[in-house]
Amino acid sequence: MTRRSCAIYATGIVCAHLLIVGIALLVGQVFQTMIQERIKKEITLAKNSRVLDGWINPPPPVYMQYFFFNITNSEDFLAGRAKPHVTQMGPYTYREYRPRENVTYLENGTKIFATNPKSFVFLPEMSVGDPETDRVTTVNIPVVAVMNEMHSYSFFIRPLISVWIKSLGVDLFMTRTVHEILWGFKDPLMSKLHTLKPEVDEYFGLMYKKNGTHEGEFVFHTGGQNYMDYGKIDTWNGIRNMEWWSSEQSNMINGTDGSVFHTFLSRKELLYIFAADLCRSIHLAYVSDTEVKGIPAFRFAPPADVLAAPDENPSNAGFCVPAGDCLGKGVLKVSVCREGAPIVVSFPHFYQAERKYIDAIDGMNPNKEEHETYLDLNPTTGVPIRACKRAQLNIILKRVLGFPQTKFLNETIFPIMYVNETATIDDNSASQMKSLLLIVKVVSNFPVIIVGMGVILLLVLFILVCRNRQRKNEVKRIDFTEAFHSFTTKDDTAYTPVSNKSEDSPESHNNQPTKNGSYIAMSPVEAQKC
């Protein structure tokens, strides 16, 4: 066997092995499984590693922007002469710090207990105005809360309460600084109620007692048993199901807290997030592919059916409390878990809500770019690369019998303020993420590399075989030509006649050709001269 033949056979054998192994690895998804198992192992051993450091101490800065709606025609609105006209104030931006504390691993590392206190620091360079001096006119929520509580009291008592409230110098609308409305002030009505009922706090503020406090005690799954459960909430404040809503499905605590998700996300799946401030879980659906700082991401956002009316999405009927008492599309009443005023949440400027809510307020301009909530997640790691949570706080204003200041009011969902909570991965974390994704990509595509090498060797094998056959054909053609040439060449060869007559006989000199002669041998002779 020649050296060329050995090379052809060796190339063929290696090519066959590479193709078989590569295709088998691709079909079996062996390397993807290995990566998943590695991630599961790292998560399981997270107590002794740095895998969850980014979860315990999130490096990307989180910013909380507050926008307020200032009513400019409160008197005309209360008199029934015009619908409310509001102007937007803000943003008033705060840096939000939200480390995990009291982290404790449970059940052999398969679950983890943690609290998530939040603190806020004002950033004047990212704000429009000064919250200490800027004043906003908005609904007096304590007054509305008292009137709402009076529904259960006798009609004859309500006018007395109304006169008493008027004597305190408070009305249905109030003018306060942004800082007071956010972080609290001593309210005259609340102070009087405190003297009657000590459990009632004297202070009121939308974020009162929320700076430096947490939203509850969480137990999360670490993914040690199933990587798909990574980050999912097991219990919140010791419960797995709530009791405020009117259906079992609505009371379920589903998904994560929005900070982490499982690895290898699919475009077809729905992601669930439990929002403690909304007292419910919501789902997000895939919207599009995007890229943040060179990192590929899937964008997920709440679809329109999240806050759809029950006639559009029957599963939302459970959020009507009492059962059957439902608002329209795009708004959710959360006063069932927030005792006091009839609070309603929506997306900013009633984005994705019914047109009647938008048209009821002069100054609403909903648009997707400024008012949509979304999450940009890296599909391989499940880590949020960019997040934007936007929600609006509203209150229901309506006529309450016994309170003359409400006699011209039609039921209106009045906007108080909205928040824009944003976070984007920092440059250092982005660099680490890109390095990790490069390694994962190379390892995941290793079977493809093997198949590619097999295909290249297959082409080399084809070329070698073709060249080998071509060379054999050339050798055969050369041998045939030489043989044919040797057979047809006669220039230096003569035939010697052999006769039984002597050369001296007269017949030998006869010019007639010799007949019946025999040629029994060939011998070279010199050419005879003519």
Solvent accessible surface area in square Angstrom, and as a share of the most:
residue,aa,sasa,rsa
1,M,171,0.76
2,T,89,0.52
3,R,218,0.80
4,R,79,0.29
5,S,29,0.19
6,C,64,0.38
7,A,48,0.37
8,I,23,0.12
9,Y,133,0.50
10,A,54,0.42
11,T,20,0.12
12,G,19,0.19
13,I,104,0.53
14,V,73,0.42
15,C,4,0.02
16,A,46,0.35
17,H,113,0.50
18,L,36,0.18
19,L,37,0.19
20,I,119,0.61
21,V,72,0.41
22,G,0,0.00
23,I,91,0.46
24,A,60,0.47
25,L,32,0.16
26,L,78,0.39
27,V,121,0.69
28,G,47,0.45
29,Q,108,0.48
30,V,60,0.34
31,F,34,0.14
32,Q,61,0.27
33,T,65,0.38
34,M,105,0.47
35,I,18,0.09
36,Q,33,0.14
37,E,87,0.39
38,R,135,0.49
39,I,43,0.22
40,K,44,0.19
41,K,108,0.46
42,E,48,0.22
43,I,6,0.03
44,T,56,0.33
45,L,87,0.43
46,A,4,0.03
47,K,139,0.59
48,N,133,0.68
49,S,43,0.28
50,R,202,0.74
51,V,63,0.36
52,L,6,0.03
53,D,65,0.34
54,G,41,0.39
55,W,18,0.06
56,I,37,0.19
57,N,91,0.47
58,P,52,0.33
59,P,72,0.45
60,P,31,0.19
61,P,35,0.22
62,V,15,0.08
63,Y,55,0.21
64,M,19,0.08
65,Q,33,0.15
66,Y,1,0.00
67,F,21,0.09
68,F,0,0.00
69,F,1,0.00
70,N,30,0.15
71,I,6,0.03
72,T,79,0.46
73,N,31,0.16
74,S,26,0.17
75,E,135,0.61
76,D,51,0.26
77,F,13,0.06
78,L,33,0.17
79,A,34,0.26
80,G,47,0.45
81,R,162,0.59
82,A,47,0.36
83,K,104,0.44
84,P,3,0.02
85,H,64,0.29
86,V,5,0.03
87,T,58,0.34
88,Q,84,0.38
89,M,39,0.17
90,G,21,0.20
91,P,25,0.16
92,Y,2,0.01
93,T,0,0.00
94,Y,9,0.04
95,R,62,0.23
96,E,3,0.01
97,Y,97,0.37
98,R,61,0.22
99,P,47,0.30
100,R,17,0.06
101,E,80,0.36
102,N,99,0.51
103,V,46,0.27
104,T,67,0.39
105,Y,47,0.18
106,L,65,0.32
107,E,113,0.51
108,N,149,0.77
109,G,15,0.14
110,T,22,0.13
111,K,27,0.11
112,I,4,0.02
113,F,47,0.20
114,A,1,0.01
115,T,5,0.03
116,N,14,0.07
117,P,18,0.11
118,K,29,0.12
119,S,41,0.26
120,F,16,0.07
121,V,82,0.47
122,F,58,0.24
123,L,30,0.15
124,P,89,0.56
125,E,134,0.60
126,M,78,0.35
127,S,20,0.13
128,V,96,0.55
129,G,44,0.42
130,D,61,0.32
131,P,4,0.03
132,E,101,0.45
133,T,91,0.53
134,D,39,0.20
135,R,138,0.50
136,V,1,0.00
137,T,29,0.17
138,T,1,0.01
139,V,0,0.00
140,N,5,0.02
141,I,11,0.05
142,P,3,0.02
143,V,0,0.00
144,V,8,0.04
145,A,20,0.15
146,V,16,0.09
147,M,7,0.03
148,N,48,0.24
149,E,93,0.41
150,M,18,0.08
151,H,83,0.37
152,S,101,0.65
153,Y,107,0.41
154,S,55,0.35
155,F,102,0.43
156,F,161,0.67
157,I,71,0.36
158,R,30,0.11
159,P,50,0.32
160,L,123,0.61
161,I,39,0.20
162,S,5,0.03
163,V,103,0.59
164,W,77,0.27
165,I,1,0.00
166,K,106,0.45
167,S,85,0.55
168,L,40,0.20
169,G,70,0.67
170,V,15,0.09
171,D,53,0.27
172,L,0,0.00
173,F,21,0.09
174,M,21,0.09
175,T,61,0.36
176,R,65,0.24
177,T,17,0.10
178,V,0,0.00
179,H,65,0.29
180,E,46,0.21
181,I,2,0.01
182,L,0,0.00
183,W,38,0.13
184,G,18,0.17
185,F,12,0.05
186,K,112,0.47
187,D,3,0.01
188,P,49,0.31
189,L,1,0.01
190,M,34,0.15
191,S,21,0.13
192,K,95,0.40
193,L,35,0.18
194,H,59,0.26
195,T,104,0.61
196,L,126,0.63
197,K,106,0.45
198,P,100,0.63
199,E,133,0.60
200,V,34,0.20
201,D,50,0.26
202,E,46,0.21
203,Y,91,0.35
204,F,33,0.14
205,G,12,0.12
206,L,23,0.12
207,M,26,0.12
208,Y,60,0.23
209,K,131,0.55
210,K,98,0.41
211,N,75,0.38
212,G,46,0.44
213,T,62,0.36
214,H,82,0.37
215,E,77,0.35
216,G,7,0.06
217,E,80,0.36
218,F,14,0.06
219,V,19,0.11
220,F,3,0.01
221,H,49,0.22
222,T,2,0.01
223,G,2,0.02
224,G,20,0.20
225,Q,150,0.67
226,N,68,0.35
227,Y,39,0.15
228,M,76,0.34
229,D,46,0.24
230,Y,31,0.12
231,G,3,0.03
232,K,77,0.33
233,I,13,0.06
234,D,18,0.10
235,T,16,0.09
236,W,19,0.07
237,N,77,0.40
238,G,65,0.63
239,I,68,0.35
240,R,135,0.49
241,N,79,0.41
242,M,6,0.03
243,E,157,0.71
244,W,91,0.32
245,W,12,0.04
246,S,56,0.36
247,S,39,0.25
248,E,147,0.66
249,Q,113,0.50
250,S,6,0.04
251,N,16,0.08
252,M,78,0.35
253,I,17,0.08
254,N,43,0.22
255,G,12,0.12
256,T,6,0.03
257,D,35,0.18
258,G,16,0.15
259,S,39,0.25
260,V,17,0.10
261,F,6,0.03
262,H,15,0.07
263,T,9,0.05
264,F,45,0.19
265,L,13,0.06
266,S,49,0.32
267,R,119,0.43
268,K,194,0.82
269,E,42,0.19
270,L,87,0.43
271,L,6,0.03
272,Y,89,0.34
273,I,22,0.11
274,F,6,0.03
275,A,10,0.07
276,A,9,0.07
277,D,53,0.28
278,L,27,0.13
279,C,0,0.00
280,R,10,0.04
281,S,13,0.09
282,I,24,0.12
283,H,28,0.13
284,L,2,0.01
285,A,25,0.19
286,Y,64,0.24
287,V,65,0.37
288,S,45,0.29
289,D,79,0.41
290,T,39,0.22
291,E,115,0.51
292,V,7,0.04
293,K,92,0.39
294,G,41,0.39
295,I,0,0.00
296,P,72,0.45
297,A,2,0.02
298,F,17,0.07
299,R,51,0.19
300,F,0,0.00
301,A,4,0.03
302,P,8,0.05
303,P,39,0.24
304,A,47,0.36
305,D,58,0.30
306,V,3,0.01
307,L,23,0.11
308,A,6,0.05
309,A,15,0.12
310,P,33,0.21
311,D,128,0.66
312,E,107,0.48
313,N,23,0.12
314,P,103,0.65
315,S,46,0.30
316,N,13,0.07
317,A,46,0.35
318,G,5,0.05
319,F,24,0.10
320,C,9,0.05
321,V,41,0.23
322,P,93,0.58
323,A,84,0.65
324,G,68,0.66
325,D,67,0.35
326,C,51,0.31
327,L,39,0.19
328,G,13,0.12
329,K,49,0.21
330,G,1,0.01
331,V,10,0.06
332,L,11,0.05
333,K,46,0.19
334,V,3,0.01
335,S,24,0.16
336,V,41,0.24
337,C,18,0.11
338,R,93,0.34
339,E,172,0.77
340,G,25,0.24
341,A,7,0.06
342,P,15,0.09
343,I,21,0.11
344,V,0,0.00
345,V,16,0.09
346,S,4,0.03
347,F,21,0.09
348,P,0,0.00
349,H,10,0.04
350,F,0,0.00
351,Y,32,0.12
352,Q,55,0.25
353,A,14,0.11
354,E,57,0.25
355,R,153,0.56
356,K,119,0.50
357,Y,22,0.08
358,I,14,0.07
359,D,69,0.36
360,A,38,0.29
361,I,3,0.02
362,D,61,0.32
363,G,27,0.26
364,M,15,0.07
365,N,101,0.52
366,P,41,0.26
367,N,46,0.24
368,K,103,0.43
369,E,135,0.60
370,E,102,0.46
371,H,4,0.02
372,E,17,0.08
373,T,17,0.10
374,Y,30,0.12
375,L,14,0.07
376,D,0,0.00
377,L,0,0.00
378,N,1,0.00
379,P,24,0.15
380,T,32,0.18
381,T,21,0.12
382,G,1,0.01
383,V,56,0.32
384,P,26,0.16
385,I,1,0.01
386,R,66,0.24
387,A,25,0.19
388,C,5,0.03
389,K,72,0.30
390,R,26,0.10
391,A,21,0.16
392,Q,2,0.01
393,L,37,0.18
394,N,0,0.00
395,I,0,0.00
396,I,11,0.05
397,L,4,0.02
398,K,75,0.32
399,R,118,0.43
400,V,10,0.06
401,L,115,0.57
402,G,16,0.15
403,F,3,0.01
404,P,83,0.52
405,Q,26,0.12
406,T,1,0.00
407,K,114,0.48
408,F,107,0.45
409,L,2,0.01
410,N,111,0.57
411,E,108,0.49
412,T,14,0.08
413,I,10,0.05
414,F,0,0.00
415,P,0,0.00
416,I,1,0.01
417,M,13,0.06
418,Y,10,0.04
419,V,26,0.15
420,N,17,0.09
421,E,18,0.08
422,T,36,0.21
423,A,21,0.16
424,T,50,0.29
425,I,8,0.04
426,D,35,0.18
427,D,104,0.54
428,N,99,0.51
429,S,23,0.15
430,A,4,0.03
431,S,60,0.39
432,Q,116,0.52
433,M,18,0.08
434,K,91,0.39
435,S,61,0.40
436,L,85,0.42
437,L,23,0.11
438,L,113,0.56
439,I,107,0.54
440,V,21,0.12
441,K,128,0.54
442,V,78,0.45
443,V,53,0.31
444,S,40,0.26
445,N,56,0.29
446,F,88,0.37
447,P,4,0.02
448,V,77,0.44
449,I,78,0.40
450,I,16,0.08
451,V,29,0.16
452,G,31,0.29
453,M,98,0.44
454,G,0,0.00
455,V,66,0.38
456,I,106,0.54
457,L,47,0.23
458,L,84,0.42
459,L,106,0.53
460,V,58,0.33
461,L,34,0.17
462,F,135,0.56
463,I,96,0.49
464,L,40,0.20
465,V,48,0.28
466,C,57,0.34
467,R,144,0.53
468,N,26,0.13
469,R,163,0.59
470,Q,107,0.48
471,R,138,0.50
472,K,116,0.49
473,N,86,0.44
474,E,70,0.31
475,V,76,0.43
476,K,142,0.60
477,R,146,0.53
478,I,101,0.51
479,D,81,0.42
480,F,144,0.60
481,T,78,0.46
482,E,107,0.48
483,A,63,0.49
484,F,121,0.51
485,H,123,0.55
486,S,86,0.55
487,F,169,0.70
488,T,63,0.37
489,T,76,0.44
490,K,150,0.63
491,D,131,0.68
492,D,126,0.65
493,T,67,0.39
494,A,35,0.27
495,Y,132,0.50
496,T,54,0.31
497,P,91,0.57
498,V,72,0.41
499,S,74,0.47
500,N,150,0.77
501,K,117,0.50
502,S,73,0.47
503,E,147,0.66
504,D,128,0.67
505,S,23,0.15
506,P,111,0.70
507,E,96,0.43
508,S,56,0.36
509,H,141,0.63
510,N,88,0.45
511,N,151,0.78
512,Q,131,0.58
513,P,97,0.61
514,T,109,0.63
515,K,160,0.68
516,N,159,0.81
517,G,44,0.42
518,S,66,0.42
519,Y,144,0.55
520,I,129,0.66
521,A,59,0.46
522,M,123,0.55
523,S,44,0.28
524,P,113,0.71
525,V,89,0.51
526,E,156,0.70
527,A,100,0.77
528,Q,170,0.76
529,K,198,0.84
530,C,183,1.09
